[in-house]
Amino acid sequence: MVRRAPELTVGFAVIAVAILFLAYALRGAGELNTGGYPLQAQFGSIGGLTVGADVKIGGVVIGHVSSETLNPQTYAAIVKLAMNNNIKVPDDSSASITSDSLLGGSYVAISPGGSNNMLKPGASFQVTQSAVNIEDLLGKFIFSMGNGPSKAQSSAGTAQPSNPAALPQ
């Protein structure tokens, strides 16, 4: 039994470190940090936004997305946000869904307004901007570049006589 004591000690230490790491990771993802006050926003499209996504002002995380539902009357997405208690948001602020990069995840960006009145717990943002679909934008850009072939492009693929009078009548 004396020989197994170091193995048991190392095993318990590994398990303790794994539990601490898991608790830290969940807290960072907002799973354990569910405190704060609720706000909500309604969007026409939420794109790739997921529960647990960050809510940011000026790039600083001030909350997270707590749920996503669909309004059955308007078919709009209702996003509920859990905001940090120490951050109050003016009632004329706007919420938009943006992404970190082309391949990155989406988050809710809040642009604070100038009002002295703050949003109360459970209140909704009056101004929102839905997620922008990057694929749609790229498709529109590509097709707008080719609004129609130029004369050089249209004649490049066809043989045209140098003397139109030489064509058979």
Summary of the structure (lengths in Angstrom):
residues: 169
radius of gyration: 28.0
end to end distance: 109.1
largest distance: 109.6
contacts: 397
relative contact order: 0.15
helix: 28%
strand: 28%
